[in-house]
Amino acid sequence: MSLEVLAYVLSLVSVSVSAGQWLGLRAALAHFRDGAPGPCRLPMTVIRPVRGLDDGFEDGLRALADADPAGVLQIIVAMEDREDPAYPVLEAFRAAHPGRDILPLVTGPAGARMGHMHNKIAALARAKHRFILFSDADALPTAALLADAERAFREGADAVSAAAFHAEPRCEGDWWFLIAHNHCFSASAAARHRGGGGSFCSGIFMGFTRETLERLGGLEAFADSVADDAALGAAALRCGARRQLLRVPVFVRESGSSVSAAFARWTRWGAINFWMSPAVWLLSALLNAVFLAAAAGAA
């Protein structure tokens, strides 16, 4: 193949990839909505596994309380020991909200389990409600998000997940997280969901009925999964669970990351994606419109 032919091929693929990205943006604009203002009236258990204290921890707790003015949620924050710097912050928050069902749960050493999943497993055993939501510590739920989760469960969904939306970049590194969350993951998730495929499930905010978790073999079956959210999503797809990508995204706020910290996080995500699916990892790296256009120009 001559360089001229190669340039034409690369240009054609680049245009096709760009068209796919445009369709993903269109799908995101069509799928995501502001949602109902709430409040949520469906009793649900929110489980937040924690390790260490970051800038968004207390903001996340405050957002969760503000999103649930009726106090229908059971909130379980699970960490391995009381020496975790997040523990006194959680205790102070619970003391300031005496009417709420907030459980600080000390889970003990993770042992052979992945720490994140170890905390979830211990917390699930203390969950009171049929509907279980898992939420990262830096997620900022809104009343509209909880109301949308309630809508999905009442419509018969077995599993729900919210796409992340990075709303307030405060430094250069945050802009890279904004690109990753808003333009890469969320847009492609909306396109796959509206096309009827994909097993997208984000650990930032996801939920299951108790019966669905039992069908998946319980959380213990995923105790050694590096990316437990992706593993749970794939298992839900295989067992035929009724899945919904929520119409309302979940806001996230990174802790003022530098550019180097942002790329370190991207590198870790890339390593996880590689070990889970090398073929998808390679395609996602190669099928990049800017990379292909640059290669066509070079050819």
N, C-alpha and C positions, 0 to 999 in steps of 0.2 A: 504494500500500500504506500503510495507516494505521500509526501508531506502535505501536498495540496488536498488530496482526498481525505487524509486524516484531519486536517483543519476543518473541512466541511462536515465531517462526521461529528467531531467534537462540538462544532457550532450548533449543529442540529440537536444533539443531546442537551447542550446547554440551554437552548430555547425551550426544549421539552421540560427540563427540570424547572426552569423559571415559570413555565405555564402551570406546572404542578404546584409550585409554591403559591402562585396567584390563586389557584383553585382552593388551596388550603386556607388562605386568607379569607376568600369569599365564604367558605364553609364556617370559619370562625365567626365572621360577622353575622351569618345567618343563625348560628346555633346559640351563641351566648347572649343572654338577656339580663336586664337589671333584676328581674324576678319580683315576686310578691314581697311587700315590705315586712311580712311576718305578722305577729310573732309565731314561732313554732309552738304547737300544742301537743305534739307527739312525744311521749316520754322516750328518751334515747340515752344511751351511755356513751360518753365521749372519753376515749382513752388517749392519754398523751405520754408516750415514753420519753424520758429525759435522761441526759447525761451531761452534766455541766451546766453552767449558766451563761447564756449569751444575752445580747442587748434586747432581743425580741421576746424573751421568756415572759416577763411581767406584762408586756404589751399584749401578748397572745392570751394570757389569762384574763386580762381586762376586757379584751375584745370579745372573748367567749361569754363573759358575764353580761356585757352590754347587749350581745346578740340574743340573749335568753332572759328577757325581763320578767317572764312568768316563773322562771326557776324550775322548768320541767326536766332539765338535764341532770343526769348524774355525771360528775366529772371525776375521773380517776387520773392522777398524775403519778406515774410509776418510775422509780429510780432505784439503783442497787443498794445505796446506803444513805444514812442520815448525814454523812460527811459531805455529801454532794452540795456544792454551794447553792444549788437551786432550792434545796429543802427549806431553809429558813425563809426564803422569799415566798415559797408556797404556803408555809404555815402562817405568815403574816397576812397573806391574801385571804386565806380561809377564815382567819380571825376577824377580818374586816367584812366578811360576808357570812354572818352566822346562820342565815336562813337557807343557805344553799347546801346541796348534797355534794360536798367536795371531799374526796378521799386522797390524802397523801399516802402512797403505798410504797413501802420499802421492800424490795423484791429479793435482796440477798445477791451473792455472787452469781454471775451468769454461767460459770463453768464452761462446758463445751458448747453452749448455745451462743448464737450471736446476741450481743447485749440488747440491741434494739428489740428483737423478737422475744427475748427472755422477759423483758418488762411487759410486753404486750400479753404474753401467755399468762403471767401472774395476775395482771389486771383483769383479763377476761374472766378469770375464775371468780372475781368479785363484782362482775357486772350484774346489775339488777334487771335490765330491760332486754326486750327481744331485739331491738335495733341497736347495733353497735357501730359507732363512728371512731375511726382512728385518725388522729390529727398530730402533725408535727408541732413542736413547741413554738416555732416562729410563724405559724399560720395565724391569720387574723380573720376568723369567721365573722360573717355579718348575719343579721336577722334574715335577710333575703336568702342567704346560702342555706341556713338551717331550714327555712320554710320550703326551699326547693328540694332538700333531702327528704323532708316530710312528704311533699307531693309525690316524689318518685317512689317512695316506699308504699304510700297509700295506693298508687297505681299498679303495684305488684312487682316492683323491682326487687331482685334478690341481692344485687350489689350496685353500689353507686360510687362515683369518683368525681372529684372536682379538679379542673385544670387550674394550674397556678397562674396568677397574674401579678407581676411585679409592678407596683404602682408608684413608688416614691424613690427613685434613684437619688442617692445623696453623695455619691463619689464615682470616680471613673470605673471602679470594679463593679459597682451596682448596675451600670449600663450593660455590662456583659451578661449579668444575670437576667436583666430585662430581656435581652435578645434571646437568651436560652429559653426562658419560661414563656414569654408572650409570643414570640415569633417562630420558634422551632417546635417546642413540645405541644403547646396548646393548640396552635393552628393545625398541626398534623393530626393531633388527637381528634379534633372536631371533624376533619375531613374523613378520617377512618371510621369514626362513629356514624357519621351521616351516610357513609357508604355501606354500612352494615357489617364492617369487619373490624379487626384489631382487638387486642386484649388490654387496652390502655387502662392502667390503674395506678394512680399516684398516691404515694404514702403521705404526701402533704395533707390530703383530706380524702378519705375513702370510708365506705361503710358497707356492712353486710347484715343480713338477718342472721340470727343465731342458727337457724336451720341450715342456712347456706354454709356457714363455717363448719358445721358438723358434716355436711356432704363433702366438703373439701378435705375431711380428715382431721379437722381442728388445727389450731395454730401450731401445735407441736410438730406437725408434718413439715413445717417450714422453718423450724428452729435454726437450721444451719444455712439458710438462704442469705446470700449477701445482699440481694435486692428482693426483700420479701414482698414488696408491693407488686413488682412485676411478676413474681412467682404466683402470688395470689390471683392476680388478674388472668394469667394464663390458665390456671387451674379452674377458675370460674368459667372461662370460655370453653374449656374441654368438657365440663360437666353440664353445659347447657344452661347455666344460670342466666336469668334475665338481668342484663346489665344496662345501666344508664350513665352516660356522661352528663353531669348536671349542667343545667342551662346557666347557672350562676358560678363564676369562677371564685376561687379562694385567694384572697390577697396574701401576699408574703412580703416580708421585709428582711433582707439580709443585714448582717451586722456591720455595716460600713466597710465592706470588703475592698481591699486593694486589688489592682489588676492582677498581680501575681497570685493572690489568694483565689481570685475568680478562676484563673487558668488552672490552678492546682485542683480546684473542685471539678472543673471540666475534665481534667485528666483522670480523676478518680471515676467520674461517671463513665468516661470512655473505656476505662479498664473493666468496669463492671459490665458494660454493654458487650465488650469483646468476649468475655468469658461466658456470657449468657448466650450470645449469638454472633459468632465471628463473621458469618456471611453478611448479616444486617449491618454490623459495625463497618465492614469494608465498603459496602455499598453507600452507607451514609457518608463516609469520608470521601468517596470518589464522586458521587452524584451531587456535587456542589456547583451551582451555576457559575459562581465567580472563579472557582478552580478550573472548571472546564473551559470557560471563556479565555482565561489566561493561557491555558494549554493550547487552545486553538490559535490564539494570537502568536504564541511562540512558534507553533508549527508553520 
